[in-house]
């Protein structure tokens, strides 16, 4: 991958000479329950194919049984092996590689969303709300980070339900990252079909700020709600710009 062209989707995959070690799960860290989707054998095969697209072909035979075991026991393929070892935390911005401050900042945000002390189910990439994920699996996490490390002010990373489509040429005033999550077509826009799509590895439910990488805890809701009410007061009650809602009762 590079910072000037869009890599074809089929070629967006990890590169490694040796597999990461077997995953070790820290006791006491909350784990997501098994997600039920009742896949058919053909759908299981498709889910495996979708997960293995991120893996160099010589490793497919080795990882296919492992991914299938995850799918059958957890209901999803998370690729636990590809999670970085140890706890994840949002580090100081200059601790990250990157060609622009935005690329580094997004990495801080992602790691904060997956912090053991922040995320609801960090091993399953769920930040909050029971199902709100940063992305679908740890292969996507690694690939997104690789793209962010080479992102510059003349490119835009496009991410679709956790899957990085690549870097597009853009300009300094364009968004540095564009993200969509959980988009379903008409007749398939229901919980049953979404569960199947998620198990297949083609749909991610990002909630509001998990899949957008910007979760900051309950203060996000408190802050947003307060500012909404404050501006409503300024608009409807004539509260001056330098005053607040003191003395007002909101029911």
N, C-alpha and C positions, 0 to 999 in steps of 0.2 A: 504494500500500500504506500501511497505517497500523498503529498499535499497539493497536487495540482490536477489530478484526474480522479474520476469516479471509478473505483475498482468494480468490476462486474460482480454482481451479487454472488454468483456461484464460486468466485475465487476468494471471498472473504472468509478466511479461516486462520486458525492459530498456526504458529510455526514453533516447533520444539524438537530437540533431539532425544530427550528422555521425558518420560511421563512424570508429572508431579507425584509426590508420594501419596500413599493412601490417606484419605482424610481422617483427621482426629477431631472428635467433637468434645468440646469443653463441657463437663458435667454442670448441670444447673442452668444452661442456656436454653431458653424456650425453643421448642421445635414446632413447626407447622403440622397440623393433623394431616392424615392422608386425604388427598383430594380425589373424589370419586368422579369418574367420567365414563366408565363402562365402554371401553374401546373394543372394537372388533379386532380380530387378528390382523386384518389388512390395515386398520388404523394404527395398531401397535407398530407395525412395520414402517408406516409413514412417520410416526413419531420418532422412531430410531433414525430414519433417514434424515429427518430435519435436524436432529441433534448432531449427527455425525458430519453434517455439512461443514461444521466448524473445525473438524479434526482432519489432519493429514491422512490420506487414504491408507498408508502403511499401518496405522494404528487402529483402523476400524475393527478388525477382527478381535483385537485385544479389548477394546472399550465397548463393543456392542453388548456383550452379556452384562457388563456392569451397568450400562445405561438402562437396559431392559429390566434389571433388578430394581433400579430406582423407580422406574415407571410403574412397576407392579406393586411395589411396597409403599411408595410415597404418592403415586398418582401423577407424578410429573418427573421429567428428567432435569435435575438441577445441575448435574456435573460437579458434584461436591469436590471431586479431586482437583478441580481447577480453581477452587477458592484459595486466595493467598493464605499462607500459614499464619496463625496467630490472630489476635484481635485487629479489627480495622477501626481506624479513627481518622477524622479529618485533621490532617497535619497542617503546620504552617504552609502557606501557599508556595513559598520558595523551596519547599522540600519536594515539590513535584516537578517532573520534566514537562516542558511545554515551550511553544514558540510565541504564545500570547498569554496575557494574564487571564483571559476568559477560559482558555483551555486548561490552565492550572486550577482556576476557581471551580470549574465543573467537577474536577477530580476531588477537590476538597468536599464539595457537596455530596457527591456519590458516596464517598467513604464515611461521611457523617451519617448519611441515611442508613448505613449498614453497621454502625457502631453497636457493639453488644449492649451498651447502655441506652441506646436510642431505638433500635429496631425491635419490632415485636417478635419476629422469627428471623434472626439475621442469617442463619444458614440457608434458609429458603428465599433470601433476598426480599422478605416482606418487612416493610418499614412500619406500617400501621394499618388499622382498619381491617385486620384479619386477612386481607387478600391483596393489599396494595404493594406491588413489587417495583423495585428499581428497574429490573429487567427480568427475563425469564430464567436465565441460568448463568453459571459462572464463566462459561465460554464467552457469552455476550459481554459480561463485565470486563473481561480481559481485552476483548477486541475494542470495546468502546474506549477504554483507557489508552490503547495504542493509537487510535485515531485522535484522541484529545491531545496526545503528546506531540502530534505533528500539525494540529490545527493552527492556522494563522489568520490574520485579519482579512485575508482575501479568499477564505474558504468557509464553507458551512457543512457541518456534519448533520446528516439526516438519519434519524433513528425511528424505526417502525416497530412498535410493540417489543422494544428491547433489541431488535435486530438492526445493527448498523448497516445502512445501505451504502455508505461511503462518504467521501468528501467531495462536495461540489464547489466549483469555482464560484465566488461571489464577490463581495466588496466590503470595505470597512463598516458601512452602515447597515449591512444585512445581518440577520440573526447569525450567531456563531453556531447554534445548534437548533434544529427543528425536530420536534418529537411528536409522534402520535401514539396513542395507546388504545387498545380495546375496540377498534372500529369493526363493526359487524354489518354485513349487508342485510337490509330489510327483513326477509323471511327467516333469517338465521339469528336475528337480534333477540335472543331469549337465553335464559340461564343455562338450559340444557346444552344448546349448541355452543354457547360460549365455553362451557366446561370442556367440551370435546376439543374445541379450537385451542384452548390453553394447554390441554394435555398433549395435543399434537405439536405444540411448540410454535404456533403461529399467531397467538393472541396474548397480550399481557394486560392485566387490569392494574392501572397505575394509580388508582384513587385520584386525589387532587395533587398531592405533592410528593408521592413516592416515585412514580414513574416520571415525574418532572424534576426529580433529584433535589428538591428544595424544602424538604420537611424540616421544620424548626420546633416541633413539639406543640403543646397546647397554646403557647404564646402566639402562634401564627393565627389561630382562630380568634383569640382574644383581641389581638392587635387589629385584625381585619374587621371584626365586628365593631370595635370601638370607633375606628375611623369611618366606617360606614354610617354609624349613628351620628357621629360628630358632624360629618358633612351634610347629613340630612337636616340636622339642627341648624346649620348655617344657611341651608337653602330655604327651609320652611319656617324657621323661627327667628331668622335674622340675627343669629349669633355672630359677632364680629370674628374676623379671621384670627385675631390674637386672643380670643377667649375660648373656653371649653364648655362642657355640659353641666358645670357646677350649678346646683339648685334646681335641676330639671329631673323629673321622674319619668322614666320610660317603662311602660307596661306592655 
